[in-house]
C-alpha cells in the first residue's frame, strides 16, 4: 500500500464518518423504522418490530452507493 492509496482510504473513511454523523443529527426527521411497510405487533411489555420497508430502502441505497464506488 502506497501513500496515494492511504490518502484515498482516509478521504473515503472521513466522508463516511461525516455522512453517518449527519444521519445521526437528522435521525428524528428521517422516518426510518416508521415507513408504511414496517410491521409492529404486540401490546404492553411484548412488542415485535419488523422493518421490511426500511430494510428494502437501505438495501437499495447501499447498492447504489457501492456500485458507484466500485466503478473505475
ZISULFEN-V371846 format. One record per residue. N is the residue number from 1. RES is the residue in one letter. PHI is phi in whole degrees, 0 to 359 (999 if undefined). BURIAL is + if it has 9 or more other C-alpha atoms within 8 Angstrom, else -. D_LAST is the distance of its C-alpha to the last C-alpha in Angstrom with 1 decimal. Layout:
BEGIN
n->{N,N}
res->{RES,RES}
phi->{PHI,PHI}
burial->{BURIAL,BURIAL}
d_last->{D_LAST,D_LAST}
END
This chain:
BEGIN
n->{1,2,3,4,5,6,7,8,9,10,11,12,13,14,15,16,17,18,19,20,21,22,23,24,25,26,27,28,29,30,31,32,33,34,35,36,37,38,39,40,41,42,43,44,45,46,47,48,49,50,51,52,53,54,55,56,57,58,59,60,61,62,63,64,65,66,67,68,69,70,71,72}
res->{X,X,X,X,X,X,X,X,X,X,X,X,X,X,X,X,X,X,X,X,X,X,X,X,X,X,X,X,X,X,X,X,X,X,X,X,X,X,X,X,X,X,X,X,X,X,X,X,X,X,X,X,X,X,X,X,X,X,X,X,X,X,X,X,X,X,X,X,X,X,X,X}
phi->{999,259,294,293,296,297,296,298,299,295,294,294,297,295,296,297,296,295,296,296,298,295,296,295,294,265,298,287,268,270,277,296,90,231,284,301,269,278,256,226,233,116,204,66,275,255,224,238,237,240,275,292,295,296,296,295,297,296,297,296,296,294,298,297,296,294,293,295,281,282,286,232}
burial->{-,-,-,-,-,+,-,-,-,-,-,-,-,-,-,-,-,-,-,-,-,-,-,-,-,-,+,-,-,-,-,-,-,-,+,-,-,+,-,-,-,-,-,-,-,-,+,-,-,-,+,+,+,+,-,-,-,-,-,-,-,-,-,-,-,-,-,-,-,-,-,-}
d_last->{18.2,18.6,19.2,15.9,14.3,17.5,17.2,13.8,15.2,18.4,16.9,15.0,18.3,20.4,18.8,19.2,22.8,23.6,22.4,24.4,27.3,27.4,27.4,30.4,32.1,31.7,32.4,35.9,34.7,31.9,33.8,31.6,34.1,36.5,34.8,37.0,35.7,36.3,39.5,42.1,45.3,48.2,51.0,52.5,50.9,48.9,45.7,42.7,39.5,36.9,33.9,32.6,31.3,29.7,27.9,26.5,25.4,23.7,22.0,20.6,19.4,17.7,16.0,14.6,13.6,12.0,10.1,8.9,7.8,6.4,3.8,0.0}
END
